Amino acid sequence: MHSWLRGVVAATVATAALAVSGCTPSPVDGDLTGDWADFGELTQMRPEVGACHNGDYRATVALGIYYQPRECTEPHRLETAYVGTFAGETAERDSPPRQDTPAWRDTYAECEDGAAEYLGADFRHGRLWLGVGVPTAAAWDGGARWFRCDLMELRSNAATPLWPESLRGALAAGPSKLTLGCYTVTLADTGEVETMDSVDCAEPHQAEFVGVWHSDQPRYPDRQADYDRVHRGCSEVARDFVGDPPSTPLGTIFDHISDEDWDNGDRGFRCYLFSSEEDLTGSLAGDA
C-alpha cells in the first residue's frame, strides 16, 4: 500500500524599403508601365525552425530588422522548435490571437506536439519551458499567419544563456544535463517542498522524476482538492514508471504551474516519486 505525501514545489512585420541613390535623370519616354518588370507575388517572412535567439521571450514577435537568429553554439536564450500556421476562423480574425484565450490555448497544444517531435520527448522531461509567439498587428494586416514555438532552459540564474548547442533531439538520446532525474529534497515545517537539488541517481536521494500527468480540469488548481487530484494523477504515472510497488513507502511531489502558464494552455504537471522514510539509491524505473 502506498503512502502518498501531499507536497507541492513551485517551479519556478516585415517591412521593405526601397533605397533611391542619386543619379543623372534620363529622358522621360511617357510610358509609365511598359518598362516595369513583374515583381511577382509578395510573400511574408516566416521564422525558421531550429533558429536560436539571444533575446528574451516575447508573445508578439517582430521579424524584419528585429529578426536576427544566431548559431545555436553561440550564447542564446531561446530556440524555435516549431513554426505553425493559423487556419480557419483564427486566420480570418482582424488581429492575432491574444494570450489567455481559447485560440491561444489551441496554439499552445500544437506547439507542445511540435516541440516534442523536435526534442524527442515532452519538453517537461527536461529542464525546459515552452512559449508561443505570434506576429505583430502590422504583420498580421499584411497577411502573416504564422506562429512560433520557442524553448527556453529553466535555470535558477535567469541571466545564464541557454544550453550551448541545438536542442534538436536533446531528449531522445537518454539522460543528459537537461533531462530530469534524481533529487535531494528539503521539506519545510508545513510539509511543502523547500528545495530540490539534482544529484546522480547512484547517490543517496529522496525523489526521482517519473513523468508527466496532464490535467483535464478547466479551472486553475489552487485548492486542496485540486492538489489531491494532481497527486492521484502523479501516483498513476509513478506506478507506470516503477511497475510493481516497491517495498519502501513512497509519496509524490509535483511541480506547480503558474496561473499565467495555465491560462495560456499548460496542463502538464511534472511528477516525482518521494521517499520520506529512507534515502533511495539508484533509479526506481521498472523496480519490482
C-alpha positions in Angstrom: 0.0 0.0 0.0 1.5 3.4 -1.0 1.5 6.4 1.3 1.2 9.5 -0.8 2.7 12.7 0.6 0.9 15.9 -0.3 3.8 18.0 -1.3 4.0 20.9 -3.7 7.0 22.5 -5.3 6.8 25.9 -7.1 8.5 25.6 -10.4 9.9 28.1 -10.8 6.0 42.9 -39.9 8.2 42.5 -42.2 8.6 45.9 -43.9 10.5 46.6 -47.0 12.0 50.0 -48.1 13.3 51.0 -51.5 16.5 53.0 -51.4 17.0 55.5 -54.1 20.5 56.6 -55.0 21.4 59.8 -56.7 21.9 59.6 -60.5 21.6 61.7 -63.6 18.0 61.5 -64.8 17.3 60.1 -68.3 14.8 61.4 -70.7 11.1 60.5 -70.0 9.5 58.3 -72.5 6.0 59.0 -71.5 5.2 55.3 -70.8 4.9 54.6 -67.1 4.1 50.9 -67.4 5.8 49.4 -70.4 9.3 49.1 -68.9 8.4 47.8 -65.4 9.3 44.2 -64.7 6.8 41.9 -63.0 7.6 41.8 -59.2 5.7 38.6 -58.7 3.7 37.7 -55.6 4.9 39.3 -52.4 5.5 36.8 -49.5 5.7 37.3 -45.8 8.8 36.5 -43.8 8.5 33.4 -41.5 10.6 32.4 -38.6 12.8 29.4 -39.1 12.6 26.1 -37.1 15.9 25.5 -35.4 16.9 29.1 -35.1 18.4 30.4 -31.9 17.9 33.8 -30.4 19.6 35.9 -27.7 16.6 38.0 -26.8 14.0 37.3 -24.1 10.8 35.5 -24.9 8.0 37.7 -26.3 4.4 36.8 -27.0 4.5 39.2 -30.0 7.4 38.6 -32.4 8.6 41.2 -34.8 10.6 40.0 -37.8 12.3 42.2 -40.4 15.3 44.0 -39.0 14.5 42.7 -35.5 14.8 39.1 -36.6 18.5 38.2 -36.0 18.8 34.4 -35.4 22.3 33.1 -34.5 24.1 29.8 -34.4 23.0 27.7 -31.5 26.6 27.2 -30.5 26.7 30.9 -29.6 25.2 32.3 -26.4 21.5 32.4 -26.7 18.3 32.2 -24.6 15.6 30.9 -27.0 15.4 28.2 -29.7 12.5 27.9 -32.1 11.3 24.2 -32.1 8.3 24.6 -34.3 6.6 27.1 -36.7 2.9 26.6 -37.5 0.2 28.4 -39.5 -3.1 29.7 -38.2 -6.0 28.5 -40.2 -9.8 28.5 -40.2 -11.7 31.1 -38.1 -8.5 32.1 -36.3 -6.8 33.1 -39.6 -9.8 35.2 -40.6 -9.6 37.3 -37.5 -8.7 41.0 -37.7 -5.8 40.6 -35.3 -3.6 37.8 -33.9 -4.9 35.7 -31.0 -4.3 37.1 -27.6 -2.9 35.2 -24.5 -5.4 33.6 -22.2 -7.9 32.8 -24.9 -9.1 29.5 -26.4 -7.3 30.2 -29.7 -4.0 30.8 -27.8 -4.5 27.6 -25.8 -5.2 25.6 -29.0 -2.0 27.0 -30.5 -0.1 26.1 -27.4 -1.3 22.5 -27.7 0.1 22.4 -31.3 3.3 23.8 -30.0 3.6 21.1 -27.4 3.3 18.4 -30.2 5.8 20.2 -32.4 8.3 20.7 -29.6 8.0 17.0 -28.6 8.9 15.9 -32.1 11.8 18.4 -32.2 13.2 17.3 -28.8 12.3 13.6 -28.9 10.1 13.8 -25.8 7.7 16.1 -24.0 9.6 19.3 -23.1 8.7 18.8 -19.5 11.0 15.7 -19.3 13.8 18.3 -19.5 14.6 21.5 -17.7 12.8 23.5 -20.3 9.9 26.0 -20.8 7.7 26.4 -23.9 6.2 29.7 -25.1 4.1 30.8 -28.1 5.0 33.8 -30.2 2.6 35.5 -32.8 3.1 38.2 -35.5 2.7 41.9 -34.8 -0.6 43.6 -35.7 1.1 45.2 -38.7 2.4 41.9 -40.0 -1.0 40.3 -39.4 -2.6 43.1 -41.5 0.0 42.3 -44.2 -1.0 38.6 -44.3 1.3 36.9 -41.8 -0.4 33.9 -40.2 2.5 32.0 -38.7 3.1 31.3 -35.0 6.4 30.4 -33.4 7.1 27.9 -30.6 10.2 28.8 -28.5 12.0 26.7 -25.9 13.9 28.2 -23.0 16.1 26.5 -20.4 14.9 26.8 -16.8 17.7 27.9 -14.5 17.9 29.4 -11.1 20.1 32.1 -12.7 17.9 33.6 -15.4 20.8 35.6 -16.9 22.6 32.4 -17.9 22.4 31.6 -21.6 20.5 28.5 -22.8 22.1 25.1 -23.5 25.1 25.9 -25.7 24.1 23.7 -28.6 20.9 22.9 -30.5 18.1 21.3 -28.6 17.0 19.2 -31.6 16.8 15.6 -30.4 18.1 16.6 -26.9 15.6 14.5 -25.0 15.7 11.5 -27.4 19.1 10.1 -26.6 18.7 9.2 -22.9 19.8 11.1 -19.8 21.7 14.3 -20.2 22.3 17.5 -18.3 18.9 18.7 -19.5 16.8 15.7 -18.5 15.2 15.4 -15.1 16.4 12.7 -12.8 17.0 12.3 -9.1 17.0 14.9 -6.3 17.7 15.5 -2.7 14.7 17.2 -1.0 14.4 19.6 1.9 10.9 20.0 3.4 9.5 23.0 5.3 7.8 22.6 8.6 4.5 22.8 6.7 5.4 19.6 4.8 5.8 21.5 1.5 9.0 21.2 -0.6 11.6 23.8 0.2 14.4 22.8 -2.1 15.1 20.1 -4.7 18.8 19.7 -5.8 19.7 17.5 -8.7 22.1 14.6 -8.0 23.2 11.5 -9.8 20.7 8.7 -9.1 23.6 6.5 -7.9 23.9 8.9 -4.9 21.5 8.9 -2.0 18.4 10.9 -2.8 14.8 11.2 -1.8 13.0 12.0 -5.1 13.0 10.9 -8.8 11.2 12.3 -11.8 8.8 9.7 -13.2 6.9 11.5 -15.9 4.1 14.0 -16.7 0.4 14.0 -15.8 -2.0 16.1 -17.9 -5.0 17.6 -16.2 -8.3 17.8 -18.0 -9.7 20.3 -15.4 -10.8 23.7 -16.7 -10.1 25.7 -13.5 -6.7 26.7 -12.1 -5.7 24.3 -9.3 -5.5 26.4 -6.2 -7.4 24.4 -3.6 -6.5 21.3 -1.6 -9.0 19.2 -3.6 -7.2 20.3 -6.8 -3.8 19.3 -5.3 -5.2 15.9 -4.2 -6.3 15.3 -7.8 -2.9 16.1 -9.2 -1.3 13.8 -6.6 -3.6 11.0 -7.7 -2.7 11.6 -11.3 1.0 11.6 -10.4 0.6 8.4 -8.5 -0.7 6.7 -11.6 2.3 8.0 -13.6 4.6 6.7 -10.8 3.1 3.2 -10.9 3.6 3.0 -14.6 7.2 4.1 -14.1 8.0 1.7 -11.3 6.0 -1.3 -12.3 5.4 -3.4 -9.2 5.1 -1.4 -5.9 8.5 -1.0 -4.2 9.0 -2.2 -0.6 9.7 1.4 0.6 6.5 3.6 1.2 6.6 6.4 -1.4 4.8 9.6 -1.9 4.5 12.1 -4.8 5.7 15.6 -5.5 4.6 17.7 -8.4 5.9 20.9 -10.0 3.3 23.7 -9.7 2.1 25.5 -12.9 1.9 29.3 -12.8 -1.5 30.8 -13.3 -0.2 32.6 -16.4 1.1 29.4 -18.0 -2.1 27.6 -17.0 -4.2 30.3 -18.7 -2.1 30.1 -21.8 -2.6 26.3 -22.2 -0.1 24.4 -20.0 -1.8 21.5 -18.3 1.2 19.2 -17.8 2.5 18.5 -14.3 6.0 17.1 -13.7 5.7 14.2 -11.3 8.3 12.8 -8.8 8.3 9.9 -6.5 9.3 10.8 -3.0 10.7 8.8 -0.1 10.3 10.4 3.3 11.4 7.4 5.4 14.7 6.5 3.9 17.1 7.5 1.2 16.9 5.9 -2.2 19.9 4.7 -4.2 19.7 4.0 -7.9 16.7 4.6 -10.2 13.3 3.1 -9.3 12.4 2.6 -13.0 11.0 -0.8 -13.5 11.8 -1.9 -9.9 10.0 -5.0 -8.6 
